[in-house]
């Protein structure tokens, strides 16, 4: 799959993302990170680098919980299929 | 729920996380972020702050995809329930 370069703006800085994902998806992800960083920055008055690291912590927390939930849902689907078959 | 303080180490720096989550969960999340940052830092030789922001981008990308997958699985479960009922 071909890689494209997408310029995004996060916390006032521009970054170039090289990815096989569609530029629209990259912009959606960047806007999401920008909002999460800005929410944390407003609430905490921490240094920008600390905000970046703690935003990564918050996102990883949500990600691990979403992955756990995914496993739970897949198990439930599998159980339902076995019950029906 | 009571909040506890947990000291974690990410990319060589110590952070204090205040959370209602169990300290074991906080350490799991911190170890995950540390590994993702270190993988990116080794692969790219970027400045630490850029590594933090791009790690947040990668985590948000995975999170949004996991959330989309969650919605898909829930819809499938609902469809199966309606079919069975």
Backbone of each chain as nested JSON, in Angstrom:
{
  "chains": [
    {"id": "A", "residues": [
      {"number": 1, "name": "UNK", "atoms": {"N": [0.849, -1.205, 0.0], "CA": [0.0, 0.0, 0.0], "C": [0.881, 1.25, 0.0]}},
      {"number": 2, "name": "UNK", "atoms": {"N": [0.458, 2.253, -0.74], "CA": [1.285, 3.448, -0.876], "C": [1.216, 4.342, 0.369]}},
      {"number": 3, "name": "UNK", "atoms": {"N": [2.374, 4.886, 0.758], "CA": [2.399, 5.791, 1.914], "C": [2.235, 7.229, 1.443]}},
      {"number": 4, "name": "UNK", "atoms": {"N": [1.458, 8.016, 2.219], "CA": [1.312, 9.438, 1.896], "C": [1.773, 10.265, 3.092]}},
      {"number": 5, "name": "UNK", "atoms": {"N": [2.161, 11.518, 2.797], "CA": [2.577, 12.442, 3.859], "C": [1.412, 13.369, 4.174]}},
      {"number": 6, "name": "UNK", "atoms": {"N": [1.103, 13.509, 5.459], "CA": [0.017, 14.398, 5.875], "C": [0.543, 15.351, 6.938]}},
      {"number": 7, "name": "UNK", "atoms": {"N": [0.351, 16.654, 6.728], "CA": [0.761, 17.649, 7.724], "C": [-0.37, 17.841, 8.721]}},
      {"number": 8, "name": "UNK", "atoms": {"N": [-0.056, 17.68, 10.013], "CA": [-1.079, 17.868, 11.056], "C": [-0.579, 18.889, 12.07]}},
      {"number": 9, "name": "UNK", "atoms": {"N": [-1.492, 19.464, 12.819], "CA": [-1.143, 20.446, 13.845], "C": [-1.62, 19.931, 15.199]}},
      {"number": 10, "name": "UNK", "atoms": {"N": [-0.68, 19.765, 16.134], "CA": [-1.026, 19.292, 17.484], "C": [-0.383, 20.234, 18.498]}},
      {"number": 11, "name": "UNK", "atoms": {"N": [-1.196, 20.771, 19.399], "CA": [-0.717, 21.691, 20.445], "C": [0.154, 22.808, 19.847]}},
      {"number": 12, "name": "UNK", "atoms": {"N": [-0.264, 23.333, 18.705], "CA": [0.418, 24.482, 18.101], "C": [1.649, 24.153, 17.277]}},
      {"number": 13, "name": "UNK", "atoms": {"N": [2.018, 22.865, 17.19], "CA": [3.191, 22.479, 16.398], "C": [2.769, 21.629, 15.205]}},
      {"number": 14, "name": "UNK", "atoms": {"N": [3.528, 21.803, 14.106], "CA": [3.197, 21.024, 12.919], "C": [4.069, 19.764, 12.843]}},
      {"number": 15, "name": "UNK", "atoms": {"N": [3.443, 18.643, 12.476], "CA": [4.144, 17.369, 12.317], "C": [3.765, 16.775, 10.97]}},
      {"number": 16, "name": "UNK", "atoms": {"N": [4.709, 16.072, 10.352], "CA": [4.409, 15.384, 9.101], "C": [4.277, 13.899, 9.396]}},
      {"number": 17, "name": "UNK", "atoms": {"N": [3.107, 13.357, 9.111], "CA": [2.845, 11.942, 9.38], "C": [2.944, 11.164, 8.063]}},
      {"number": 18, "name": "UNK", "atoms": {"N": [3.8, 10.152, 8.053], "CA": [3.929, 9.293, 6.88], "C": [3.187, 7.991, 7.194]}},
      {"number": 19, "name": "UNK", "atoms": {"N": [2.164, 7.682, 6.397], "CA": [1.314, 6.54, 6.733], "C": [0.608, 5.994, 5.499]}},
      {"number": 20, "name": "UNK", "atoms": {"N": [0.194, 4.728, 5.588], "CA": [-0.619, 4.143, 4.512], "C": [-2.098, 4.468, 4.738]}},
      {"number": 21, "name": "UNK", "atoms": {"N": [-2.442, 5.003, 5.92], "CA": [-3.83, 5.381, 6.204], "C": [-4.229, 6.618, 5.395]}},
      {"number": 22, "name": "UNK", "atoms": {"N": [-5.525, 6.773, 5.158], "CA": [-6.042, 7.923, 4.411], "C": [-5.765, 9.221, 5.178]}},
      {"number": 23, "name": "UNK", "atoms": {"N": [-5.42, 10.315, 4.469], "CA": [-5.168, 11.596, 5.137], "C": [-6.336, 12.039, 6.038]}},
      {"number": 24, "name": "UNK", "atoms": {"N": [-7.578, 11.676, 5.655], "CA": [-8.755, 12.047, 6.474], "C": [-8.682, 11.352, 7.838]}},
      {"number": 25, "name": "UNK", "atoms": {"N": [-8.242, 10.096, 7.838], "CA": [-8.109, 9.355, 9.091], "C": [-7.007, 9.981, 9.962]}},
      {"number": 26, "name": "UNK", "atoms": {"N": [-5.873, 10.328, 9.329], "CA": [-4.752, 10.942, 10.063], "C": [-5.218, 12.253, 10.713]}},
      {"number": 27, "name": "UNK", "atoms": {"N": [-5.996, 13.048, 9.961], "CA": [-6.489, 14.32, 10.499], "C": [-7.445, 14.086, 11.659]}},
      {"number": 28, "name": "UNK", "atoms": {"N": [-8.262, 13.03, 11.582], "CA": [-9.203, 12.697, 12.659], "C": [-8.413, 12.335, 13.93]}},
      {"number": 29, "name": "UNK", "atoms": {"N": [-7.357, 11.534, 13.754], "CA": [-6.535, 11.119, 14.892], "C": [-5.825, 12.334, 15.501]}},
      {"number": 30, "name": "UNK", "atoms": {"N": [-5.254, 13.192, 14.632], "CA": [-4.531, 14.379, 15.114], "C": [-5.468, 15.324, 15.866]}},
      {"number": 31, "name": "UNK", "atoms": {"N": [-6.678, 15.516, 15.343], "CA": [-7.647, 16.401, 15.999], "C": [-8.01, 15.831, 17.371]}},
      {"number": 32, "name": "UNK", "atoms": {"N": [-8.119, 14.503, 17.441], "CA": [-8.453, 13.838, 18.704], "C": [-7.333, 14.035, 19.736]}},
      {"number": 33, "name": "UNK", "atoms": {"N": [-6.071, 13.819, 19.305], "CA": [-4.915, 14.007, 20.209], "C": [-4.844, 15.467, 20.65]}},
      {"number": 34, "name": "UNK", "atoms": {"N": [-5.026, 16.386, 19.704], "CA": [-4.974, 17.815, 20.008], "C": [-6.002, 18.178, 21.081]}},
      {"number": 35, "name": "UNK", "atoms": {"N": [-7.221, 17.622, 20.961], "CA": [-8.281, 17.929, 21.933], "C": [-7.949, 17.336, 23.299]}},
      {"number": 36, "name": "UNK", "atoms": {"N": [-7.446, 16.091, 23.319], "CA": [-7.103, 15.457, 24.596], "C": [-5.961, 16.214, 25.29]}},
      {"number": 37, "name": "UNK", "atoms": {"N": [-4.959, 16.666, 24.507], "CA": [-3.839, 17.429, 25.089], "C": [-4.326, 18.76, 25.624]}},
      {"number": 38, "name": "UNK", "atoms": {"N": [-5.164, 19.408, 24.836], "CA": [-5.644, 20.729, 25.231], "C": [-6.527, 20.646, 26.481]}},
      {"number": 39, "name": "UNK", "atoms": {"N": [-7.374, 19.597, 26.579], "CA": [-8.198, 19.385, 27.784], "C": [-7.313, 19.249, 29.023]}},
      {"number": 40, "name": "UNK", "atoms": {"N": [-6.239, 18.469, 28.883], "CA": [-5.332, 18.215, 30.008], "C": [-4.523, 19.476, 30.345]}},
      {"number": 41, "name": "UNK", "atoms": {"N": [-4.078, 20.186, 29.32], "CA": [-3.273, 21.4, 29.532], "C": [-4.08, 22.451, 30.278]}},
      {"number": 42, "name": "UNK", "atoms": {"N": [-5.357, 22.617, 29.887], "CA": [-6.221, 23.616, 30.525], "C": [-6.461, 23.239, 31.986]}},
      {"number": 43, "name": "UNK", "atoms": {"N": [-6.671, 21.932, 32.228], "CA": [-7.004, 21.468, 33.581], "C": [-5.802, 21.462, 34.515]}},
      {"number": 44, "name": "UNK", "atoms": {"N": [-4.584, 21.476, 33.99], "CA": [-3.444, 21.18, 34.858], "C": [-2.316, 22.207, 34.898]}},
      {"number": 45, "name": "UNK", "atoms": {"N": [-2.132, 23.028, 33.868], "CA": [-1.034, 23.99, 33.783], "C": [0.341, 23.315, 33.908]}},
      {"number": 46, "name": "UNK", "atoms": {"N": [0.491, 22.153, 33.292], "CA": [1.78, 21.462, 33.315], "C": [2.607, 21.879, 32.105]}},
      {"number": 47, "name": "UNK", "atoms": {"N": [3.901, 21.583, 32.137], "CA": [4.793, 21.877, 31.008], "C": [4.35, 21.05, 29.794]}},
      {"number": 48, "name": "UNK", "atoms": {"N": [4.505, 21.6, 28.574], "CA": [4.022, 20.911, 27.367], "C": [4.51, 19.463, 27.236]}},
      {"number": 49, "name": "UNK", "atoms": {"N": [5.775, 19.2, 27.58], "CA": [6.278, 17.838, 27.425], "C": [5.598, 16.871, 28.395]}},
      {"number": 50, "name": "UNK", "atoms": {"N": [5.309, 17.371, 29.604], "CA": [4.606, 16.533, 30.591], "C": [3.178, 16.261, 30.113]}},
      {"number": 51, "name": "UNK", "atoms": {"N": [2.555, 17.297, 29.519], "CA": [1.198, 17.124, 28.972], "C": [1.201, 16.031, 27.899]}},
      {"number": 52, "name": "UNK", "atoms": {"N": [2.222, 16.022, 27.03], "CA": [2.302, 15.002, 25.968], "C": [2.408, 13.597, 26.557]}},
      {"number": 53, "name": "UNK", "atoms": {"N": [3.283, 13.444, 27.555], "CA": [3.493, 12.114, 28.156], "C": [2.226, 11.652, 28.89]}},
      {"number": 54, "name": "UNK", "atoms": {"N": [1.6, 12.571, 29.641], "CA": [0.404, 12.167, 30.399], "C": [-0.787, 11.94, 29.47]}},
      {"number": 55, "name": "UNK", "atoms": {"N": [-0.838, 12.653, 28.341], "CA": [-1.882, 12.374, 27.345], "C": [-1.667, 10.972, 26.78]}},
      {"number": 56, "name": "UNK", "atoms": {"N": [-0.406, 10.627, 26.515], "CA": [-0.103, 9.266, 26.041], "C": [-0.551, 8.24, 27.077]}},
      {"number": 57, "name": "UNK", "atoms": {"N": [-0.332, 8.528, 28.383], "CA": [-0.792, 7.643, 29.463], "C": [-2.317, 7.486, 29.415]}},
      {"number": 58, "name": "UNK", "atoms": {"N": [-3.035, 8.603, 29.298], "CA": [-4.507, 8.55, 29.27], "C": [-5.011, 7.752, 28.061]}},
      {"number": 59, "name": "UNK", "atoms": {"N": [-4.361, 7.977, 26.901], "CA": [-4.781, 7.269, 25.687], "C": [-4.492, 5.772, 25.805]}},
      {"number": 60, "name": "UNK", "atoms": {"N": [-3.326, 5.423, 26.391], "CA": [-2.972, 4.009, 26.564], "C": [-3.937, 3.343, 27.544]}},
      {"number": 61, "name": "UNK", "atoms": {"N": [-4.338, 4.076, 28.577], "CA": [-5.313, 3.57, 29.544], "C": [-6.618, 3.231, 28.817]}},
      {"number": 62, "name": "UNK", "atoms": {"N": [-7.124, 4.181, 28.019], "CA": [-8.353, 3.953, 27.256], "C": [-8.173, 2.803, 26.269]}},
      {"number": 63, "name": "UNK", "atoms": {"N": [-6.99, 2.741, 25.636], "CA": [-6.739, 1.695, 24.644], "C": [-6.754, 0.309, 25.282]}},
      {"number": 64, "name": "UNK", "atoms": {"N": [-6.046, 0.144, 26.412], "CA": [-5.99, -1.172, 27.06], "C": [-7.388, -1.591, 27.533]}},
      {"number": 65, "name": "UNK", "atoms": {"N": [-8.177, -0.617, 28.033], "CA": [-9.549, -0.93, 28.458], "C": [-10.418, -1.317, 27.25]}},
      {"number": 66, "name": "UNK", "atoms": {"N": [-10.259, -0.604, 26.127], "CA": [-11.032, -0.913, 24.909], "C": [-10.644, -2.289, 24.373]}},
      {"number": 67, "name": "UNK", "atoms": {"N": [-9.341, -2.635, 24.459], "CA": [-8.884, -3.953, 23.989], "C": [-9.434, -5.063, 24.883]}},
      {"number": 68, "name": "UNK", "atoms": {"N": [-9.468, -4.817, 26.211], "CA": [-10.046, -5.793, 27.144], "C": [-11.531, -6.005, 26.823]}},
      {"number": 69, "name": "UNK", "atoms": {"N": [-12.221, -4.9, 26.553], "CA": [-13.652, -4.944, 26.229], "C": [-13.873, -5.701, 24.917]}},
      {"number": 70, "name": "UNK", "atoms": {"N": [-12.984, -5.499, 23.958], "CA": [-13.029, -6.211, 22.682], "C": [-12.933, -7.725, 22.88]}},
      {"number": 71, "name": "UNK", "atoms": {"N": [-12.015, -8.133, 23.748], "CA": [-11.831, -9.563, 24.042], "C": [-13.112, -10.124, 24.664]}},
      {"number": 72, "name": "UNK", "atoms": {"N": [-13.696, -9.35, 25.603], "CA": [-14.918, -9.768, 26.288], "C": [-16.073, -9.935, 25.28]}},
      {"number": 73, "name": "UNK", "atoms": {"N": [-16.209, -8.962, 24.368], "CA": [-17.281, -9.016, 23.375], "C": [-17.101, -10.197, 22.416]}},
      {"number": 74, "name": "UNK", "atoms": {"N": [-15.837, -10.451, 22.019], "CA": [-15.555, -11.578, 21.116], "C": [-15.893, -12.912, 21.778]}},
      {"number": 75, "name": "UNK", "atoms": {"N": [-15.573, -13.011, 23.092], "CA": [-15.891, -14.235, 23.828], "C": [-17.396, -14.44, 23.907]}},
      {"number": 76, "name": "UNK", "atoms": {"N": [-18.13, -13.329, 24.121], "CA": [-19.584, -13.39, 24.222], "C": [-20.189, -13.837, 22.884]}},
      {"number": 77, "name": "UNK", "atoms": {"N": [-19.641, -13.262, 21.783], "CA": [-20.107, -13.647, 20.44], "C": [-19.874, -15.134, 20.177]}},
      {"number": 78, "name": "UNK", "atoms": {"N": [-18.689, -15.599, 20.588], "CA": [-18.315, -17.001, 20.388], "C": [-19.238, -17.915, 21.187]}},
      {"number": 79, "name": "UNK", "atoms": {"N": [-19.519, -17.515, 22.44], "CA": [-20.411, -18.301, 23.31], "C": [-21.799, -18.374, 22.71]}},
      {"number": 80, "name": "UNK", "atoms": {"N": [-22.306, -17.238, 22.2], "CA": [-23.625, -17.197, 21.586], "C": [-23.692, -18.107, 20.354]}},
      {"number": 81, "name": "UNK", "atoms": {"N": [-22.59, -18.108, 19.565], "CA": [-22.542, -18.932, 18.345], "C": [-22.579, -20.399, 18.718]}},
      {"number": 82, "name": "UNK", "atoms": {"N": [-21.804, -20.772, 19.773], "CA": [-21.78, -22.175, 20.218], "C": [-23.134, -22.617, 20.741]}},
      {"number": 83, "name": "UNK", "atoms": {"N": [-23.818, -21.678, 21.45], "CA": [-25.135, -21.994, 22.038], "C": [-26.167, -22.208, 20.906]}},
      {"number": 84, "name": "UNK", "atoms": {"N": [-26.025, -21.395, 19.837], "CA": [-26.994, -21.451, 18.737], "C": [-26.757, -22.667, 17.825]}},
      {"number": 85, "name": "UNK", "atoms": {"N": [-25.493, -23.147, 17.777], "CA": [-25.134, -24.191, 16.806], "C": [-25.474, -25.597, 17.295]}}
    ]},
    {"id": "B", "residues": [
      {"number": 1, "name": "UNK", "atoms": {"N": [-14.836, 6.96, 45.03], "CA": [-13.691, 6.032, 45.101], "C": [-12.427, 6.805, 45.468]}},
      {"number": 2, "name": "UNK", "atoms": {"N": [-11.593, 6.189, 46.285], "CA": [-10.416, 6.902, 46.779], "C": [-9.302, 6.978, 45.728]}},
      {"number": 3, "name": "UNK", "atoms": {"N": [-8.669, 8.148, 45.65], "CA": [-7.562, 8.317, 44.707], "C": [-6.244, 7.971, 45.375]}},
      {"number": 4, "name": "UNK", "atoms": {"N": [-5.362, 7.288, 44.616], "CA": [-4.036, 6.989, 45.148], "C": [-2.98, 7.586, 44.219]}},
      {"number": 5, "name": "UNK", "atoms": {"N": [-1.788, 7.839, 44.793], "CA": [-0.676, 8.361, 44.014], "C": [0.252, 7.205, 43.649]}},
      {"number": 6, "name": "UNK", "atoms": {"N": [0.611, 7.11, 42.384], "CA": [1.521, 6.055, 41.932], "C": [2.67, 6.688, 41.163]}},
      {"number": 7, "name": "UNK", "atoms": {"N": [3.911, 6.374, 41.558], "CA": [5.085, 6.881, 40.846], "C": [5.413, 5.93, 39.706]}},
      {"number": 8, "name": "UNK", "atoms": {"N": [5.503, 6.482, 38.489], "CA": [5.845, 5.65, 37.327], "C": [7.05, 6.244, 36.616]}},
      {"number": 9, "name": "UNK", "atoms": {"N": [7.727, 5.426, 35.803], "CA": [8.891, 5.876, 35.057], "C": [8.616, 5.681, 33.563]}},
      {"number": 10, "name": "UNK", "atoms": {"N": [8.661, 6.782, 32.812], "CA": [8.431, 6.703, 31.367], "C": [9.559, 7.445, 30.663]}},
      {"number": 11, "name": "UNK", "atoms": {"N": [10.232, 6.773, 29.742], "CA": [11.341, 7.357, 28.972], "C": [12.356, 8.04, 29.896]}},
      {"number": 12, "name": "UNK", "atoms": {"N": [12.66, 7.391, 31.018], "CA": [13.697, 7.881, 31.92], "C": [13.27, 8.968, 32.889]}},
      {"number": 13, "name": "UNK", "atoms": {"N": [11.999, 9.406, 32.816], "CA": [11.525, 10.443, 33.737], "C": [10.468, 9.869, 34.67]}},
      {"number": 14, "name": "UNK", "atoms": {"N": [10.44, 10.416, 35.896], "CA": [9.446, 9.936, 36.847], "C": [8.226, 10.864, 36.87]}},
      {"number": 15, "name": "UNK", "atoms": {"N": [7.042, 10.258, 36.914], "CA": [5.787, 11.01, 36.982], "C": [4.945, 10.449, 38.117]}},
      {"number": 16, "name": "UNK", "atoms": {"N": [4.182, 11.323, 38.765], "CA": [3.261, 10.858, 39.796], "C": [1.851, 10.882, 39.228]}},
      {"number": 17, "name": "UNK", "atoms": {"N": [1.22, 9.729, 39.186], "CA": [-0.128, 9.614, 38.633], "C": [-1.122, 9.533, 39.785]}},
      {"number": 18, "name": "UNK", "atoms": {"N": [-2.091, 10.441, 39.785], "CA": [-3.156, 10.427, 40.792], "C": [-4.399, 9.838, 40.12]}},
      {"number": 19, "name": "UNK", "atoms": {"N": [-4.879, 8.721, 40.663], "CA": [-5.975, 8.022, 39.986], "C": [-6.762, 7.153, 40.952]}},
      {"number": 20, "name": "UNK", "atoms": {"N": [-8.011, 6.854, 40.564], "CA": [-8.818, 5.91, 41.348], "C": [-8.512, 4.467, 40.911]}},
      {"number": 21, "name": "UNK", "atoms": {"N": [-7.791, 4.317, 39.793], "CA": [-7.416, 2.968, 39.334], "C": [-6.374, 2.353, 40.269]}},
      {"number": 22, "name": "UNK", "atoms": {"N": [-6.303, 1.03, 40.276], "CA": [-5.327, 0.316, 41.106], "C": [-3.902, 0.631, 40.641]}},
      {"number": 23, "name": "UNK", "atoms": {"N": [-2.959, 0.767, 41.584], "CA": [-1.559, 1.028, 41.218], "C": [-1.01, 0.016, 40.2]}},
      {"number": 24, "name": "UNK", "atoms": {"N": [-1.462, -1.253, 40.274], "CA": [-0.994, -2.289, 39.331], "C": [-1.424, -1.928, 37.908]}},
      {"number": 25, "name": "UNK", "atoms": {"N": [-2.642, -1.4, 37.778], "CA": [-3.132, -0.999, 36.452], "C": [-2.323, 0.188, 35.929]}},
      {"number": 26, "name": "UNK", "atoms": {"N": [-2.059, 1.151, 36.798], "CA": [-1.273, 2.344, 36.406], "C": [0.116, 1.904, 35.921]}},
      {"number": 27, "name": "UNK", "atoms": {"N": [0.732, 0.959, 36.645], "CA": [2.062, 0.471, 36.253], "C": [2.007, -0.258, 34.909]}},
      {"number": 28, "name": "UNK", "atoms": {"N": [0.921, -0.995, 34.673], "CA": [0.75, -1.706, 33.392], "C": [0.669, -0.681, 32.251]}},
      {"number": 29, "name": "UNK", "atoms": {"N": [-0.124, 0.382, 32.467], "CA": [-0.288, 1.419, 31.443], "C": [1.039, 2.139, 31.193]}},
      {"number": 30, "name": "UNK", "atoms": {"N": [1.751, 2.479, 32.281], "CA": [3.03, 3.197, 32.163], "C": [4.064, 2.346, 31.426]}},
      {"number": 31, "name": "UNK", "atoms": {"N": [4.108, 1.047, 31.739], "CA": [5.063, 0.148, 31.073], "C": [4.739, 0.062, 29.582]}},
      {"number": 32, "name": "UNK", "atoms": {"N": [3.444, 0.066, 29.272], "CA": [3.01, 0.001, 27.867], "C": [3.436, 1.268, 27.112]}},
      {"number": 33, "name": "UNK", "atoms": {"N": [3.197, 2.447, 27.721], "CA": [3.584, 3.726, 27.097], "C": [5.102, 3.781, 26.933]}},
      {"number": 34, "name": "UNK", "atoms": {"N": [5.818, 3.368, 27.967], "CA": [7.288, 3.378, 27.933], "C": [7.796, 2.528, 26.775]}},
      {"number": 35, "name": "UNK", "atoms": {"N": [7.183, 1.356, 26.566], "CA": [7.616, 0.464, 25.483], "C": [7.3, 1.067, 24.114]}},
      {"number": 36, "name": "UNK", "atoms": {"N": [6.103, 1.637, 23.987], "CA": [5.724, 2.245, 22.693], "C": [6.645, 3.421, 22.368]}},
      {"number": 37, "name": "UNK", "atoms": {"N": [6.981, 4.241, 23.373], "CA": [7.88, 5.395, 23.16], "C": [9.269, 4.914, 22.791]}},
      {"number": 38, "name": "UNK", "atoms": {"N": [9.733, 3.909, 23.498], "CA": [11.083, 3.418, 23.266], "C": [11.19, 2.768, 21.882]}},
      {"number": 39, "name": "UNK", "atoms": {"N": [10.154, 2.032, 21.452], "CA": [10.139, 1.444, 20.095], "C": [10.263, 2.54, 19.039]}},
      {"number": 40, "name": "UNK", "atoms": {"N": [9.509, 3.617, 19.234], "CA": [9.498, 4.731, 18.27], "C": [10.827, 5.487, 18.315]}},
      {"number": 41, "name": "UNK", "atoms": {"N": [11.366, 5.696, 19.505], "CA": [12.623, 6.446, 19.652], "C": [13.766, 5.703, 18.976]}},
      {"number": 42, "name": "UNK", "atoms": {"N": [13.805, 4.378, 19.152], "CA": [14.864, 3.569, 18.54], "C": [14.746, 3.605, 17.017]}},
      {"number": 43, "name": "UNK", "atoms": {"N": [13.492, 3.542, 16.521], "CA": [13.274, 3.479, 15.072], "C": [13.489, 4.822, 14.38]}},
      {"number": 44, "name": "UNK", "atoms": {"N": [13.444, 5.917, 15.119], "CA": [13.346, 7.213, 14.435], "C": [14.413, 8.254, 14.786]}},
      {"number": 45, "name": "UNK", "atoms": {"N": [15.043, 8.174, 15.942], "CA": [16.013, 9.176, 16.394], "C": [15.438, 10.593, 16.416]}},
      {"number": 46, "name": "UNK", "atoms": {"N": [14.185, 10.73, 16.84], "CA": [13.566, 12.052, 16.952], "C": [13.789, 12.628, 18.352]}},
      {"number": 47, "name": "UNK", "atoms": {"N": [13.557, 13.932, 18.488], "CA": [13.669, 14.591, 19.794], "C": [12.629, 14.001, 20.748]}},
      {"number": 48, "name": "UNK", "atoms": {"N": [12.946, 13.905, 22.06], "CA": [12.028, 13.273, 23.018], "C": [10.601, 13.828, 22.976]}},
      {"number": 49, "name": "UNK", "atoms": {"N": [10.46, 15.15, 22.826], "CA": [9.111, 15.713, 22.831], "C": [8.314, 15.279, 21.603]}},
      {"number": 50, "name": "UNK", "atoms": {"N": [9.002, 15.163, 20.463], "CA": [8.341, 14.701, 19.232], "C": [7.939, 13.233, 19.387]}},
      {"number": 51, "name": "UNK", "atoms": {"N": [8.808, 12.45, 20.025], "CA": [8.496, 11.039, 20.282], "C": [7.222, 10.928, 21.13]}},
      {"number": 52, "name": "UNK", "atoms": {"N": [7.094, 11.782, 22.159], "CA": [5.899, 11.75, 23.021], "C": [4.636, 12.054, 22.22]}},
      {"number": 53, "name": "UNK", "atoms": {"N": [4.7, 13.102, 21.393], "CA": [3.511, 13.508, 20.621], "C": [3.153, 12.423, 19.602]}},
      {"number": 54, "name": "UNK", "atoms": {"N": [4.159, 11.874, 18.911], "CA": [3.86, 10.86, 17.89], "C": [3.432, 9.532, 18.52]}},
      {"number": 55, "name": "UNK", "atoms": {"N": [3.914, 9.251, 19.738], "CA": [3.416, 8.068, 20.457], "C": [1.944, 8.274, 20.804]}},
      {"number": 56, "name": "UNK", "atoms": {"N": [1.592, 9.489, 21.226], "CA": [0.184, 9.808, 21.508], "C": [-0.651, 9.613, 20.235]}},
      {"number": 57, "name": "UNK", "atoms": {"N": [-0.112, 10.035, 19.079], "CA": [-0.809, 9.842, 17.784], "C": [-1.027, 8.339, 17.522]}},
      {"number": 58, "name": "UNK", "atoms": {"N": [0.021, 7.538, 17.697], "CA": [-0.093, 6.089, 17.447], "C": [-1.111, 5.438, 18.385]}},
      {"number": 59, "name": "UNK", "atoms": {"N": [-1.083, 5.857, 19.663], "CA": [-2.01, 5.289, 20.638], "C": [-3.448, 5.692, 20.311]}},
      {"number": 60, "name": "UNK", "atoms": {"N": [-3.649, 6.962, 19.906], "CA": [-4.987, 7.441, 19.554], "C": [-5.496, 6.715, 18.315]}},
      {"number": 61, "name": "UNK", "atoms": {"N": [-4.595, 6.441, 17.37], "CA": [-4.954, 5.69, 16.164], "C": [-5.467, 4.306, 16.566]}},
      {"number": 62, "name": "UNK", "atoms": {"N": [-4.709, 3.617, 17.4], "CA": [-5.116, 2.288, 17.874], "C": [-6.422, 2.362, 18.669]}},
      {"number": 63, "name": "UNK", "atoms": {"N": [-6.559, 3.426, 19.492], "CA": [-7.761, 3.577, 20.32], "C": [-9.002, 3.763, 19.456]}},
      {"number": 64, "name": "UNK", "atoms": {"N": [-8.921, 4.684, 18.469], "CA": [-10.093, 4.938, 17.622], "C": [-10.468, 3.683, 16.84]}},
      {"number": 65, "name": "UNK", "atoms": {"N": [-9.462, 2.924, 16.385], "CA": [-9.744, 1.672, 15.656], "C": [-10.38, 0.633, 16.595]}},
      {"number": 66, "name": "UNK", "atoms": {"N": [-9.88, 0.549, 17.839], "CA": [-10.443, -0.399, 18.821], "C": [-11.876, -0.01, 19.171]}},
      {"number": 67, "name": "UNK", "atoms": {"N": [-12.141, 1.311, 19.266], "CA": [-13.506, 1.771, 19.576], "C": [-14.456, 1.459, 18.421]}},
      {"number": 68, "name": "UNK", "atoms": {"N": [-13.978, 1.654, 17.172], "CA": [-14.793, 1.319, 15.996], "C": [-15.112, -0.182, 15.991]}},
      {"number": 69, "name": "UNK", "atoms": {"N": [-14.101, -0.993, 16.312], "CA": [-14.265, -2.448, 16.359], "C": [-15.267, -2.843, 17.455]}},
      {"number": 70, "name": "UNK", "atoms": {"N": [-15.199, -2.132, 18.583], "CA": [-16.139, -2.341, 19.687], "C": [-17.581, -2.121, 19.246]}},
      {"number": 71, "name": "UNK", "atoms": {"N": [-17.801, -1.023, 18.512], "CA": [-19.141, -0.689, 18.012], "C": [-19.614, -1.801, 17.071]}},
      {"number": 72, "name": "UNK", "atoms": {"N": [-18.702, -2.27, 16.187], "CA": [-19.043, -3.322, 15.228], "C": [-19.434, -4.61, 15.969]}},
      {"number": 73, "name": "UNK", "atoms": {"N": [-18.665, -4.967, 16.996], "CA": [-18.94, -6.191, 17.757], "C": [-20.264, -6.093, 18.516]}},
      {"number": 74, "name": "UNK", "atoms": {"N": [-20.537, -4.909, 19.08], "CA": [-21.801, -4.71, 19.803], "C": [-23.002, -4.839, 18.866]}},
      {"number": 75, "name": "UNK", "atoms": {"N": [-22.851, -4.284, 17.645], "CA": [-23.928, -4.375, 16.654], "C": [-24.167, -5.831, 16.264]}},
      {"number": 76, "name": "UNK", "atoms": {"N": [-23.056, -6.579, 16.12], "CA": [-23.162, -7.997, 15.751], "C": [-23.869, -8.788, 16.859]}},
      {"number": 77, "name": "UNK", "atoms": {"N": [-23.501, -8.485, 18.117], "CA": [-24.144, -9.154, 19.262], "C": [-25.636, -8.852, 19.3]}},
      {"number": 78, "name": "UNK", "atoms": {"N": [-25.982, -7.585, 19.042], "CA": [-27.382, -7.154, 19.057], "C": [-28.161, -7.859, 17.948]}},
      {"number": 79, "name": "UNK", "atoms": {"N": [-27.558, -7.954, 16.759], "CA": [-28.198, -8.622, 15.616], "C": [-28.435, -10.081, 15.93]}},
      {"number": 80, "name": "UNK", "atoms": {"N": [-27.433, -10.735, 16.532], "CA": [-27.551, -12.149, 16.893], "C": [-28.668, -12.36, 17.909]}},
      {"number": 81, "name": "UNK", "atoms": {"N": [-28.762, -11.425, 18.886], "CA": [-29.796, -11.519, 19.921], "C": [-31.179, -11.382, 19.293]}},
      {"number": 82, "name": "UNK", "atoms": {"N": [-31.319, -10.415, 18.349], "CA": [-32.614, -10.194, 17.697], "C": [-33.007, -11.398, 16.841]}},
      {"number": 83, "name": "UNK", "atoms": {"N": [-31.993, -12.011, 16.187], "CA": [-32.237, -13.176, 15.333], "C": [-32.696, -14.367, 16.175]}},
      {"number": 84, "name": "UNK", "atoms": {"N": [-32.09, -14.475, 17.388], "CA": [-32.391, -15.607, 18.271], "C": [-33.737, -15.433, 18.979]}},
      {"number": 85, "name": "UNK", "atoms": {"N": [-34.152, -14.161, 19.169], "CA": [-35.337, -13.867, 19.979], "C": [-36.651, -14.021, 19.225]}}
    ]}
  ]
}
